[in-house]
Amino acid sequence: MSVARLLQSVDRVVAIKITAVLGAELLVFAGAMFGAAGTDDWTGGWIFLTIVMASVVPAAVGLLIHDPDLLEERTRLAPRGQPLADRIFVPVHSLTMLLWAAVAGYDGGRAGWSHVPMGLRVGAALFIPWATWIGYRIMRENPFLTTCVIVQDGRDHHVVDSGAYAVVRHPFYSITLLYQACASLVLGSWISLALVGVVGAMLATRILIEEQHLERNLNGYAAYMGRTRWRLIPGLW
């Protein structure tokens, strides 16, 4: 099938919604970064945003073509069945991510407290598209990978234990943390990199909430936990 015919098959409503969500997220994070930097003359910030857009747009188009239902689910906020602890976690995590963006902008774009070697920044920049592709493949592997902890009864939700999910139980969190760490390096901020550790601790807490909920409500998840030992980092946790 040609690219034109594939694009014609895209759910236009979902496409509009995901474009609006991604556009709003980009504007908010760019505003936090450049607002904290105090200038729009920040090469590192523009390079990072360019890499993000060049990586995310193809992944979003791929999901629109192959799994629009997942994108539809990922635009839902506070769906029925979401545990209270997760309802609290989602906005707190979002605010922490905005804090990370502002710290990276202030440090890397204004104060210049950190000195990240150029070779390390270039290597991190090259990693970001690869990490985006890995995240895309994980989402293709698991069509139930929503932004909220919930069992999707209406979509025949079942345990996914293949691919990266045979290695760790939460591979999307793993690649997300690596992505954010590289983003801090590209932006030239060791301080924001330290905040990635805080985000990691928050995600570890969420993993415990998520697994408790899924073990109780998703058929086969308890057995999956027994088969796949590691949650986030093979050999460590």
Backbone bond lengths (Angstrom), bond angles and torsions (degrees), N, CA, C in turn:
res aa  C-N    CA-C-N  psi(-1)  N-CA   C-N-CA  omega(-1)  CA-C   N-CA-C  phi
1 M - - - 1.457 - - 1.520 109.48 -
2 S 1.353 118.01 136.44 1.456 122.09 -178.37 1.519 110.74 -72.71
3 V 1.351 115.51 162.18 1.464 120.57 178.15 1.523 110.24 -61.08
4 A 1.341 116.89 -39.75 1.463 120.44 -179.26 1.528 111.20 -61.28
5 R 1.334 116.61 -43.71 1.466 119.85 179.92 1.526 111.31 -68.49
6 L 1.339 116.30 -35.79 1.460 119.35 176.72 1.519 110.62 -62.90
7 L 1.316 116.71 -44.60 1.457 120.28 -179.32 1.517 111.60 -65.73
8 Q 1.335 116.77 -32.43 1.452 120.23 177.51 1.525 111.98 -65.58
9 S 1.345 115.70 -26.22 1.459 120.18 -178.35 1.526 112.97 -83.78
10 V 1.340 117.15 -5.42 1.462 121.13 -177.54 1.528 110.45 -68.27
11 D 1.329 115.37 138.83 1.465 121.13 175.24 1.529 107.82 -69.62
12 R 1.329 116.91 111.19 1.460 120.77 -173.66 1.526 112.75 -66.99
13 V 1.329 116.93 -33.00 1.465 119.83 179.08 1.522 110.18 -64.99
14 V 1.339 115.83 -46.07 1.457 120.31 178.47 1.529 110.02 -64.26
15 A 1.329 116.62 -39.69 1.458 120.95 179.75 1.518 110.96 -60.78
16 I 1.324 117.03 -42.67 1.464 120.82 178.94 1.526 110.53 -65.50
17 K 1.339 115.98 -43.63 1.464 119.86 -179.03 1.521 111.68 -63.41
18 I 1.338 117.67 -46.00 1.458 119.67 -177.07 1.529 110.83 -70.92
19 T 1.342 116.83 -32.75 1.465 119.72 175.72 1.525 110.24 -64.48
20 A 1.329 116.19 -41.98 1.463 120.49 178.97 1.525 111.04 -64.33
21 V 1.353 116.03 -42.56 1.468 120.23 -179.09 1.527 110.67 -65.55
22 L 1.338 116.41 -49.17 1.464 119.57 -179.64 1.523 111.38 -63.73
23 G 1.335 116.55 -40.39 1.460 119.98 178.91 1.516 111.67 -63.48
24 A 1.334 116.75 -42.64 1.466 120.55 179.24 1.522 111.15 -65.20
25 E 1.342 116.57 -42.97 1.463 119.88 178.47 1.524 110.98 -61.48
26 L 1.329 116.77 -43.54 1.461 120.64 -179.74 1.530 110.81 -61.85
27 L 1.330 116.47 -44.77 1.459 120.13 -179.03 1.523 111.53 -64.26
28 V 1.326 116.59 -41.92 1.463 120.35 -178.67 1.523 110.70 -65.40
29 F 1.338 116.75 -47.25 1.461 119.75 -178.56 1.524 111.62 -69.37
30 A 1.329 116.72 -38.76 1.464 119.52 176.79 1.523 110.07 -64.56
31 G 1.332 116.48 -38.72 1.455 120.12 177.84 1.517 111.83 -63.35
32 A 1.351 116.56 -42.16 1.465 120.44 178.51 1.530 110.79 -64.79
33 M 1.325 117.06 -43.02 1.462 121.24 -178.75 1.521 112.18 -65.80
34 F 1.328 115.95 -54.59 1.458 119.81 -175.24 1.527 111.67 -75.78
35 G 1.332 116.35 -28.72 1.463 118.52 174.79 1.518 111.01 -63.88
36 A 1.343 115.80 -43.80 1.462 119.57 178.01 1.523 111.46 -69.12
37 A 1.341 116.75 -32.76 1.464 120.29 177.96 1.523 111.29 -68.94
38 G 1.337 116.04 -26.84 1.454 120.14 177.93 1.514 114.17 77.43
39 T 1.319 117.00 11.83 1.458 121.52 -179.00 1.515 109.50 -161.31
40 D 1.328 115.86 154.72 1.461 119.12 172.21 1.524 111.02 -97.97
41 D 1.338 115.90 1.47 1.465 121.10 178.11 1.532 109.31 -93.40
42 W 1.319 114.65 68.47 1.469 121.46 -176.50 1.519 107.97 -134.16
43 T 1.311 115.35 99.24 1.462 121.21 -174.35 1.520 112.21 -59.80
44 G 1.327 117.03 -44.85 1.465 120.64 -178.78 1.512 112.28 -59.35
45 G 1.346 116.56 -39.89 1.452 120.19 179.34 1.519 112.59 -65.82
46 W 1.331 117.20 -41.89 1.466 120.90 179.39 1.524 111.74 -69.16
47 I 1.318 116.01 -37.64 1.468 118.84 176.98 1.528 110.03 -62.48
48 F 1.321 116.05 -43.81 1.465 119.86 179.90 1.524 111.23 -61.82
49 L 1.323 117.61 -48.11 1.461 120.67 -179.41 1.523 111.84 -62.33
50 T 1.331 116.84 -37.20 1.464 120.58 178.11 1.531 110.96 -63.90
51 I 1.334 115.65 -44.26 1.463 119.96 178.72 1.526 110.51 -63.27
52 V 1.325 116.70 -41.99 1.466 121.05 179.94 1.523 110.34 -60.64
53 M 1.335 117.04 -49.39 1.458 120.38 -178.23 1.529 111.44 -63.77
54 A 1.329 116.35 -43.13 1.465 120.24 -178.72 1.520 111.57 -65.39
55 S 1.334 117.57 -24.24 1.464 121.61 -179.06 1.526 112.27 -91.60
56 V 1.326 115.83 -41.88 1.461 120.82 -172.36 1.528 112.03 -75.35
57 V 1.320 117.16 -39.57 1.477 119.53 -176.12 1.530 111.94 -59.25
58 P 1.344 120.39 -49.19 1.471 118.97 177.86 1.533 112.70 -60.95
59 A 1.352 116.25 -37.82 1.466 119.17 179.01 1.522 110.79 -64.93
60 A 1.338 116.90 -41.76 1.464 120.58 179.44 1.523 111.09 -64.81
61 V 1.334 116.79 -41.05 1.464 120.76 178.17 1.526 110.08 -63.37
62 G 1.347 116.25 -41.73 1.461 120.02 178.43 1.513 112.08 -60.43
63 L 1.333 116.83 -41.38 1.459 120.18 179.05 1.526 111.44 -71.21
64 L 1.325 117.13 -35.68 1.464 120.01 176.54 1.523 111.11 -60.17
65 I 1.329 115.43 -37.00 1.465 120.18 -179.12 1.528 111.23 -76.81
66 H 1.323 115.99 -45.39 1.465 119.80 -169.93 1.532 114.79 -97.22
67 D 1.339 118.21 -26.39 1.464 119.16 -177.06 1.531 110.86 -150.27
68 P 1.340 117.58 64.47 1.474 119.60 -179.86 1.527 112.87 -64.11
69 D 1.346 117.41 -26.93 1.463 119.77 179.53 1.525 111.02 -62.70
70 L 1.336 116.76 -37.09 1.462 119.94 178.69 1.526 110.14 -64.86
71 L 1.329 117.02 -45.82 1.460 119.82 178.49 1.521 111.25 -61.75
72 E 1.316 116.06 -38.25 1.469 120.13 177.07 1.524 110.23 -59.87
73 E 1.331 116.37 -45.10 1.461 120.45 179.34 1.523 111.43 -64.70
74 R 1.322 117.14 -35.54 1.469 120.91 -176.79 1.527 112.55 -72.88
75 T 1.322 117.80 -12.65 1.466 120.17 176.23 1.522 112.19 -90.99
76 R 1.320 117.64 -5.83 1.456 120.95 -178.44 1.518 110.58 -81.41
77 L 1.334 116.01 137.48 1.452 121.80 177.95 1.527 109.70 -112.36
78 A 1.343 115.63 136.45 1.470 122.23 177.34 1.522 112.80 48.24
79 P 1.332 118.66 57.60 1.470 120.68 178.80 1.524 111.10 -70.34
80 R 1.306 115.90 160.56 1.465 120.68 177.57 1.518 109.55 -61.28
81 G 1.334 115.84 138.85 1.449 121.25 179.05 1.510 113.99 94.04
82 Q 1.339 118.05 -7.71 1.463 120.48 178.59 1.525 109.41 -72.28
83 P 1.336 118.55 127.42 1.470 120.67 -179.90 1.527 111.80 -59.85
84 L 1.320 116.34 148.63 1.464 121.28 -179.29 1.529 111.17 -57.52
85 A 1.332 116.37 -41.92 1.469 119.78 -179.14 1.521 110.97 -59.47
86 D 1.333 116.74 -35.55 1.459 119.79 179.76 1.522 111.05 -76.47
87 R 1.326 117.53 -31.49 1.465 120.62 175.31 1.531 110.15 -62.60
88 I 1.316 116.57 -33.55 1.464 121.13 176.80 1.525 110.08 -75.81
89 F 1.332 115.79 -40.21 1.464 120.28 -176.12 1.526 112.49 -61.75
90 V 1.325 117.87 -44.22 1.469 121.48 -171.63 1.533 112.46 -57.06
91 P 1.346 120.01 -52.38 1.468 118.46 179.25 1.528 113.34 -68.33
92 V 1.338 117.12 -34.00 1.467 119.77 178.09 1.527 110.28 -64.48
93 H 1.323 116.22 -42.31 1.465 120.87 177.86 1.521 110.23 -63.18
94 S 1.320 117.92 -41.85 1.463 121.50 179.74 1.526 111.04 -61.78
95 L 1.328 116.52 -42.31 1.461 120.24 178.45 1.530 111.11 -66.18
96 T 1.331 116.33 -36.80 1.462 119.89 177.66 1.523 110.96 -65.01
97 M 1.323 116.69 -38.27 1.461 120.38 177.68 1.523 111.13 -65.91
98 L 1.331 117.39 -36.95 1.458 120.32 175.69 1.525 110.85 -66.19
99 L 1.325 116.33 -38.58 1.462 120.39 175.79 1.516 110.10 -61.83
100 W 1.331 116.45 -42.99 1.466 120.25 177.32 1.528 111.19 -57.93
101 A 1.342 116.80 -45.60 1.458 120.98 -179.69 1.530 111.14 -62.48
102 A 1.327 116.11 -41.43 1.462 119.90 -179.69 1.531 111.40 -67.45
103 V 1.328 116.64 -41.56 1.471 120.35 178.25 1.523 110.34 -62.98
104 A 1.334 116.70 -44.31 1.466 120.58 178.33 1.520 110.77 -60.73
105 G 1.333 116.52 -40.86 1.451 120.19 179.26 1.513 112.60 -66.71
106 Y 1.322 117.06 -43.30 1.469 120.49 -178.57 1.524 111.10 -67.60
107 D 1.328 115.41 -45.25 1.468 120.07 -178.62 1.522 111.32 -70.77
108 G 1.330 116.53 -53.82 1.455 120.49 -174.12 1.513 114.57 -77.83
109 G 1.350 116.73 -28.92 1.459 119.37 -174.40 1.510 115.54 -105.78
110 R 1.348 117.88 -16.58 1.470 119.58 -177.05 1.522 112.80 -125.65
111 A 1.335 116.70 -62.66 1.468 119.91 -172.02 1.523 113.10 -75.75
112 G 1.324 116.87 -34.86 1.457 120.22 -178.95 1.519 113.72 65.91
113 W 1.328 116.00 35.40 1.464 119.33 -179.85 1.532 111.82 -68.84
114 S 1.305 116.61 -32.83 1.466 120.42 -175.30 1.518 111.18 -96.92
115 H 1.329 114.58 151.61 1.469 119.76 171.68 1.524 107.65 -127.16
116 V 1.321 115.80 102.37 1.459 121.37 178.67 1.533 107.35 -99.79
117 P 1.332 118.53 120.70 1.470 121.00 -178.72 1.527 111.47 -53.89
118 M 1.318 116.20 141.38 1.461 121.37 -176.17 1.520 112.00 -59.32
119 G 1.329 117.65 -38.80 1.461 120.09 178.95 1.515 112.06 -60.37
120 L 1.336 116.03 -38.49 1.464 120.50 178.91 1.526 110.46 -69.54
121 R 1.313 117.03 -37.61 1.464 121.04 179.01 1.529 110.68 -66.28
122 V 1.325 116.42 -41.12 1.465 120.39 179.07 1.528 110.32 -65.72
123 G 1.333 116.19 -43.99 1.465 119.80 178.70 1.515 111.73 -60.90
124 A 1.346 116.62 -41.15 1.460 120.52 178.53 1.528 110.93 -65.65
125 A 1.346 116.63 -37.84 1.462 120.68 178.83 1.527 111.06 -64.03
126 L 1.324 116.44 -37.74 1.461 120.34 178.84 1.530 111.21 -70.25
127 F 1.328 116.72 -27.72 1.464 120.73 -178.56 1.530 111.97 -73.65
128 I 1.324 117.73 -31.76 1.463 121.10 -172.59 1.531 112.77 -58.64
129 P 1.346 120.65 -48.05 1.476 118.46 177.56 1.528 112.29 -61.42
130 W 1.323 116.65 -37.47 1.468 120.25 178.28 1.527 110.10 -64.03
131 A 1.340 117.18 -42.66 1.460 120.75 179.29 1.526 110.63 -64.74
132 T 1.336 116.55 -37.23 1.464 120.15 177.31 1.523 110.49 -63.23
133 W 1.324 116.40 -41.70 1.462 120.29 178.91 1.521 110.79 -64.97
134 I 1.334 117.11 -40.74 1.466 120.26 177.35 1.528 109.82 -62.30
135 G 1.343 116.66 -43.92 1.459 120.03 177.62 1.517 111.67 -59.88
136 Y 1.336 115.91 -39.78 1.467 120.65 177.50 1.531 110.59 -62.46
137 R 1.337 117.41 -44.43 1.457 120.62 179.80 1.533 111.07 -64.50
138 I 1.323 117.17 -36.16 1.465 120.44 177.83 1.523 110.10 -64.99
139 M 1.337 116.25 -40.48 1.462 119.72 178.30 1.521 111.79 -67.63
140 R 1.319 116.51 -34.92 1.461 119.14 175.11 1.528 110.70 -67.18
141 E 1.324 116.79 -34.58 1.464 121.53 179.66 1.523 110.82 -69.06
142 N 1.338 115.82 -37.81 1.463 120.44 -176.24 1.532 110.08 -120.20
143 P 1.316 117.93 96.63 1.464 121.32 -178.35 1.526 113.96 -72.33
144 F 1.350 117.18 1.13 1.455 121.11 -179.27 1.531 111.65 -109.37
145 L 1.329 116.47 17.82 1.470 122.08 -174.35 1.529 109.86 -83.33
146 T 1.314 116.56 79.54 1.462 121.44 -178.73 1.528 110.86 -91.18
147 T 1.331 115.84 173.09 1.466 120.31 179.81 1.523 112.03 -81.86
148 C 1.323 117.42 -13.56 1.461 122.04 -179.36 1.530 109.76 -117.36
149 V 1.318 115.39 149.55 1.464 120.69 176.06 1.524 108.11 -76.30
150 I 1.330 115.43 113.45 1.461 119.94 -177.37 1.526 109.30 -163.64
151 V 1.324 116.74 147.12 1.457 122.02 172.26 1.527 107.32 -93.66
152 Q 1.314 116.31 121.34 1.466 121.95 -173.38 1.533 110.33 -92.96
153 D 1.317 115.63 79.19 1.462 120.65 -176.19 1.524 111.86 -60.18
154 G 1.325 117.33 -35.75 1.449 120.71 -177.41 1.512 114.09 -71.92
155 R 1.338 117.88 -9.10 1.463 121.64 -178.57 1.538 111.32 -116.34
156 D 1.333 116.83 20.51 1.466 120.88 179.65 1.525 110.70 55.59
157 H 1.317 115.51 49.32 1.461 122.18 -178.09 1.530 110.81 -60.03
158 H 1.319 116.43 126.05 1.462 121.12 176.97 1.523 109.64 -140.55
159 V 1.306 115.53 166.73 1.470 121.17 -178.07 1.520 110.35 -69.78
160 V 1.332 116.24 133.40 1.463 122.58 173.03 1.525 107.05 -105.45
161 D 1.329 116.52 120.80 1.467 119.89 -176.37 1.525 112.69 -129.21
162 S 1.331 116.81 19.66 1.470 120.77 -179.09 1.525 110.43 -106.19
163 G 1.337 116.14 172.17 1.453 121.09 177.78 1.515 111.97 59.42
164 A 1.317 116.15 -133.85 1.473 120.67 -179.30 1.520 111.96 -62.71
165 Y 1.337 116.87 -25.11 1.464 120.72 -179.17 1.525 112.32 -72.61
166 A 1.317 117.61 -10.99 1.458 120.43 173.33 1.530 110.94 -84.17
167 V 1.333 116.21 -11.66 1.471 121.29 -178.47 1.524 110.64 -98.78
168 V 1.324 116.41 -51.63 1.466 121.88 175.70 1.522 108.25 -134.88
169 R 1.332 116.05 158.27 1.458 119.69 -174.78 1.535 112.98 -81.67
170 H 1.339 115.81 -16.56 1.466 119.64 -177.27 1.532 110.05 -136.51
171 P 1.319 117.46 64.07 1.473 120.08 -175.40 1.519 113.70 -65.77
172 F 1.331 117.98 -28.19 1.463 118.99 -179.99 1.524 110.72 -66.46
173 Y 1.329 117.51 -36.99 1.455 120.49 175.59 1.529 110.07 -65.17
174 S 1.310 116.55 -39.84 1.466 120.27 -179.51 1.525 111.03 -59.98
175 I 1.334 116.76 -49.33 1.463 119.83 -177.25 1.526 110.68 -71.67
176 T 1.333 117.42 -29.56 1.464 120.71 177.56 1.522 111.17 -64.39
177 L 1.325 116.60 -41.99 1.469 120.05 179.53 1.523 110.96 -67.26
178 L 1.330 117.37 -40.32 1.463 120.06 176.26 1.528 110.50 -63.51
179 Y 1.304 116.68 -40.33 1.468 122.22 178.26 1.529 109.97 -60.12
180 Q 1.324 116.19 -48.78 1.458 119.48 -176.82 1.526 111.62 -66.88
181 A 1.328 116.32 -35.96 1.462 119.47 176.76 1.527 110.56 -62.30
182 C 1.319 116.32 -42.65 1.465 120.28 178.28 1.524 110.95 -66.50
183 A 1.326 116.41 -36.73 1.463 119.68 177.55 1.528 110.57 -60.54
184 S 1.327 117.16 -41.50 1.463 120.47 177.83 1.521 111.18 -60.21
185 L 1.319 116.42 -40.64 1.464 120.16 -179.85 1.527 111.25 -68.47
186 V 1.325 116.98 -42.11 1.470 120.31 177.99 1.525 110.08 -59.56
187 L 1.325 116.55 -40.11 1.461 121.66 -179.09 1.524 112.27 -78.67
188 G 1.324 116.47 -5.55 1.459 120.67 175.20 1.507 115.05 74.28
189 S 1.342 117.34 41.35 1.460 120.24 -175.52 1.520 112.18 -135.65
190 W 1.328 116.07 107.37 1.465 120.27 174.07 1.531 110.48 -68.93
191 I 1.324 117.03 -30.66 1.463 120.40 -176.66 1.534 110.15 -67.52
192 S 1.333 116.55 -43.26 1.467 118.36 176.81 1.520 111.12 -67.04
193 L 1.328 116.66 -28.99 1.469 119.75 175.20 1.524 110.37 -63.43
194 A 1.340 116.65 -37.57 1.465 119.61 176.60 1.530 110.38 -63.43
195 L 1.338 116.87 -34.56 1.469 120.15 178.10 1.522 112.07 -65.88
196 V 1.337 116.98 -25.88 1.460 120.16 176.56 1.528 109.61 -60.63
197 G 1.324 116.59 -32.77 1.462 119.89 175.57 1.519 111.63 -63.16
198 V 1.331 116.70 -37.34 1.468 120.96 176.75 1.524 110.01 -65.56
199 V 1.335 115.59 -43.40 1.469 120.02 177.76 1.528 110.18 -61.39
200 G 1.334 116.22 -40.34 1.459 120.46 177.98 1.520 111.82 -60.58
201 A 1.337 116.94 -41.62 1.467 120.59 178.24 1.526 110.43 -65.24
202 M 1.330 116.46 -37.24 1.463 119.99 177.57 1.525 111.05 -65.35
203 L 1.337 116.59 -43.35 1.464 119.66 179.22 1.527 111.19 -66.09
204 A 1.336 116.60 -35.38 1.466 119.49 177.12 1.523 110.16 -61.72
205 T 1.339 116.15 -40.28 1.467 120.21 177.04 1.524 110.53 -64.57
206 R 1.346 115.64 -41.58 1.453 118.62 179.55 1.529 111.16 -64.87
207 I 1.316 116.91 -36.46 1.462 120.50 178.62 1.531 110.21 -57.17
208 L 1.312 116.89 -42.27 1.463 120.30 179.54 1.528 110.75 -63.88
209 I 1.345 116.18 -40.73 1.471 120.63 176.95 1.521 110.16 -63.83
210 E 1.335 115.46 -46.67 1.461 121.52 -176.87 1.526 111.29 -63.28
211 E 1.324 116.24 -46.03 1.468 118.92 -177.35 1.520 111.85 -66.91
212 Q 1.329 116.33 -36.83 1.463 118.95 177.24 1.527 110.25 -62.39
213 H 1.326 115.96 -42.02 1.469 120.61 -179.57 1.529 111.21 -67.58
214 L 1.331 116.87 -45.06 1.464 120.07 -177.44 1.533 111.56 -71.10
215 E 1.316 116.89 -37.15 1.462 119.52 178.32 1.521 110.51 -61.40
216 R 1.321 115.72 -34.41 1.454 120.45 -177.50 1.528 112.47 -82.76
217 N 1.353 117.14 -29.60 1.461 119.86 -169.12 1.524 116.44 -118.98
218 L 1.343 117.75 -14.02 1.466 119.86 -177.41 1.519 109.54 -110.78
219 N 1.306 116.22 117.55 1.463 121.29 -178.14 1.526 111.05 -59.60
220 G 1.331 116.12 127.57 1.454 121.90 176.61 1.515 114.97 92.58
221 Y 1.346 118.03 -7.41 1.463 118.80 -176.61 1.531 112.27 -70.87
222 A 1.317 116.88 -35.21 1.467 119.81 178.52 1.526 110.16 -62.15
223 A 1.321 116.97 -41.72 1.466 120.56 178.10 1.531 110.34 -66.10
224 Y 1.321 116.81 -38.20 1.466 120.88 177.85 1.522 111.13 -61.77
225 M 1.318 117.03 -40.67 1.460 120.98 177.49 1.521 111.14 -61.32
226 G 1.317 115.99 -33.98 1.459 119.68 177.73 1.517 112.08 -71.51
227 R 1.342 117.66 -33.35 1.467 121.40 -179.10 1.531 112.29 -79.04
228 T 1.330 116.68 -38.12 1.462 121.30 -177.52 1.515 108.03 -109.94
229 R 1.311 115.79 105.35 1.463 120.86 -169.18 1.522 113.19 -72.70
230 W 1.345 116.69 -42.81 1.459 120.39 -169.33 1.521 111.33 -87.57
231 R 1.324 114.99 138.90 1.462 120.68 -179.40 1.531 111.85 -85.90
232 L 1.351 116.55 -50.70 1.458 120.65 -168.82 1.530 113.24 -127.48
233 I 1.333 116.33 -43.80 1.463 121.24 -175.48 1.526 107.93 -128.66
234 P 1.334 117.67 115.76 1.483 120.21 -179.51 1.531 111.09 -56.79
235 G 1.320 114.69 131.43 1.448 120.21 177.38 1.513 114.25 84.63
236 L 1.335 117.77 -8.82 1.465 120.48 -177.46 1.529 112.55 -121.43
237 W 1.350 117.38 -53.49 1.482 120.00 -177.98 1.523 110.10 -156.34
